[in-house]
Amino acid sequence: MSRRRPQKSQKLSAGLQFRHVSVNEAAREKGALTSRRKASEIYIDKLWLTADQRRSIEELYTANEIPSWDYCAEVDEDQVAAAARLAGEGLEVDRMAKSLGNRWSVRWSRNSGQGFQETCRQLYQCDCGYDDKARQTAVRKNPVAFTGCLAHAEVFFQVKTGKILLLRGYFVHNQPCKDAFMTRIPPMPLHPAVFTEALKQLRSGAQLTDIQNTNRTMFKSGSYTGQPRDLRKSPYRWLLQRSDTRSLYRQFNRLRGVNMTTPAYINIHEWLDIKSPVYNKAFASAVFHYSAWAAENEHFEVCVATKDMKAAAWKYSHESQLLLDGTFGLCDSKVLLFILMGVDEKQRGVPLAFLMFSAPSGNQQTSSGYNTAILTKLLSQWKTSLGTRNGQAFAPHVAITDTDPKERGALLHVFPDIWLLICKFHLRQAWRNHRSRVIKGTTATHIDIRSHMQQLEVALLGSTEYSQATALIAGERDVLTAVASALDSGAPKQGAITGALAHLDYFASYWLAGNLWQSWSEHGRRTAATLLGCQVEGVIPTTNHLESFNGVLKNKHVHHWQRGGRRIRVDVLLHLFVFTVLPSIFEGRALEKKEDERVEAQLRCLPGGELLVKKRRARALKVPHPAQTQPVCPYAFLALDAARDNAAAHLVENKQISIPVFHEHSHTFAFDCFSSSATVFDILPISYTIAVGLDGSATCSCPDFRERGGACKHIRAALQQLASLRESGLKVPPISLPQTREEACARFQTRVPFAAAPSTSVWPPSSESGETISEPAEASSDAQAGSEHQTRVAQVVEDIIRESGDMFVGSAEEGFLGDELDTHEETPDIPDSDTDAGFSTAPESSPGSDTESESSSEDRRQAGAGVARAGLNQQVVARVLRDLEVDGPRLRQMGEYLAEAQLEPEDVRRTQVAKDNIDVLSKQLSRLLREAADDEPAREPD
């Protein structure tokens, strides 16, 4: 085989270049670089240069002053010569051996080929020629100063062997570069083995803290590949620093398919563009709507619904219930996320679609960067993407949202026959905010009135007739007005009563509009139950499943991928949704289902297996099985409970429990005790009856004792009252209650409960009680199973609401959309009316009646939708007018301020924006007045 010495390639001044084909290449021997690759141009545009540098380098290429040497990988003499030339120029191709003093840095590289034929092409630049201003960096971090050096080099080498194939470039350094000293500490790179191990941990789901701990452990034990025993001469760092996390996460996202050097919106566009080289078919199949941001005041829109989500939509929400709510703050852009959700058989929320869009340009607050139009558009796209089944379009019967009219309006546009309910948590949050604002004070009177208003709110939520709700408001107003008239105008209690009256005005002028009342009252839930064909308990009262999912999404899934708490990019967020979060949710539940089926199949083969399976399913639904259900013992037992003891002491201190009356025939002390929420303003305050026997038996008529047993606060207050009488000198015998449930059952199992305190069950249970407990039967159909699980879900939430009082929702800063935050003073009272226009009552037929025809069911849905639309209209008008009555005088005052003002040029744009906003409002107010005048019947002259 003939050998040749390395030789320079020749170029013509005209720019043409002859390809020099070597003997080795002509003989098709391996190890030599092809003439075509030798003739390729150097990418000088990848160098960071000033305009003068770029012009000088182009002149060097035109003058053919760029030398080139090619080498054969199979010729030892060639490789020795290549190594000598690299060393002479100070180039270190092996990054593992790069020293701190090396002034060459890689600006660009590209690999090609496979296996042993894989080659790498790297472009180097002298650090003295690196222009940090061209790269637009804030601070120069290069260890040497910029001198305008033109030196650069390109090296071709084999990846597997490291053998050099081609070396070319301009190797002449200018004199300032030769004389330059290091002015900054040169960066010491992290060893690739540390980086590789950290990336492996990230891919397995490890947190940054875990990665750092593993790094310290492996460093101390010398476990990294290539870690020398003597680190004094190692040019690499082996311990992770905080500054490494950025590069670590960038490389991790790159491995997952997200190019962090490309703007987020370009990545998303290219993933969805079928003509793009990085088109992602899996990602595109999950996105049912995409609209790029094209102009100011437009939205960037991308909506996600995977195949599993679409199937779940038909299974859990078609002709059933749908939850909708929005959130923000998930990524570093002003992007809002609205989530559509159903509820599955195990009472867990199931995401059905993600609707993401940006706030319009110039929008100051992300949470307000949407309207009914954009939500209607995206909901319509979602409905279209679901298609039809059995000739039917997707159509939920009931939707639950927060108090935001924009969400409610969009749902009505897309699903005209839907019945809308308002989430009880969000509703009571709005009421609580207003109540706390208008009834300010810490006196006992203020606390009592706020508590009384809270009880009124609970009663309003439970109203089933519109006249019942208005009567509650009217009754409270009469009592408060009477009390206010009996007090001096300057009395401390007067302020609390005035605030309470303002709170009543708030209800009368806003929430008690007849059709709107139906969307949040018990009446509305009964109507929803009729539409769904289930019991009232099966109507989900809140969006808690969705709020909980939002919290998990932010604090678990998204937080895991954040670097140092920083918000992630929107393309990373979408990639995370499509390829990590959503697949893990549906895959996990599918595996759970298969595992449940496997276990149940094995159980059925055992004696009594069918009963075991039924018990297991009952536990999964949190429904107590007969064998596990224990009726509440009708007699008290005094277990340790500091909270109840403190509450009892408060009842005694406030004189809310009476002096006992002793009954000779039963040897019991009887007490009357007012509810802790009762106030002096109640016409008929809630009270309970307590009976305490000399034998240690005790009962109470309160719900707490009936449902939970033990010893409620009222029984404990009665015992404290007896102890107080005993200490005062009265001959009250000591009474000792049982300490445990078992002791109470053993002591009183033959006793009949006191008539004064009826219990919910007989102890021990017997068939004579007239109550039977049956085993839960297996659902005969999916519809029956769905109804059962909806009922249980709704009942659990109802229990939480009943027990929680005001302790049920977080603050408005949590990042959820649609919460109504009351920040204005109140509007004048609008008289109550029992016959609001458009108001209709619910059908009297029982939910789920089998005798109704399909046409009557359809008529009922259409009538319900009409009520929902009228209710939304009343909500929007009442809310806007209430706000305008507060802000209107300020707007008039602003107009008076500007009467003699002159506009500066820099204020023109801001003034135009303000005028456009006011013009929109003025246009709609004019339209409403014009339509009202047209609808008003013509009056005959007197």
Secondary structure, 3 states (H helix, E strand, C coil): CCCCCCCCCCECCCCCECCCCCHHHHCCCCCCCCHHHHCCCCCHHHCCCCHHHHHHHHHHHHCCCCCEEECCCCCHHHHHHHHHHHHHHCCCCCHHHCCCCCCEEEEEEEEECCHHHCEEEEEEEEHHHCCCCCCCCCCCCCCECCCCCCCEEEEEEECCCCCEEEEEEECCCCHHHHHCCECCCCCCCECHHHHHHHHHHHHCCCCHHHHHHHHHHHHHHCCCCCCCCCHHHCCCECCCCCCHHHHHHHHHHHHCCCCCCCCHHHHHHHHHCCCCCCCCHHHHHHEEEEECCCCCCCCCEEEECCHHHHHHHHHHCCCCEEEEEEEECCECCCEEEEEEEEECCCCCEEEEEEEEEECCCCCCCHHHCCCHHHHHHHHHHHHHHHCEECCEECCCCEEEECCCHHHHHHHHHHCCCCEEEECHHHHHHHHHHHHHHHCCCCCHHHHHHHHHHHHHHHHHHCCCCHHHHHHHHHHHHHHHHHHHHHCCCCCHHHHHHHHHHHHHHHHHHHHCCHHHHHCCCHHHHHHHHHHHCCCHHHCCCCCHHHHHHHHHHHHHHHHHHCCCCCCECHHHHHHHHHHHHHHHHHHHHHHHHHHHHHHHHHHHCCCCHHHHHHHHHHHHCCCCCCCCCCCCCCCCCCCCCHHHHHHHHHHHHCCCECCCEEECCCCEEEEEEECCCCCCCCCCCCEEEEEEECCCCEEECCHHHHHHCCCCHHHHHHHHHHHHHHHCCCCCCCCCCCCCHHHHHHHHCCCCCCCCCCCCCCCCCCHHHCCCCCCCCCCCCHHHHHHHHHHHHHHHHHHHHHHHCCCCCCCHHHCECCCCCCCCCCCCCCCCCCCCCCCCCCCCCCCCCCCCCHHHHHHHHHHHHHHHHHHHHHHHHHHHHHHHHHHHHHHHHHHHHHHHCCCCHHHHHHHHHHHHHHHHHHHHHHHHHHHHHHHCCCCCCC
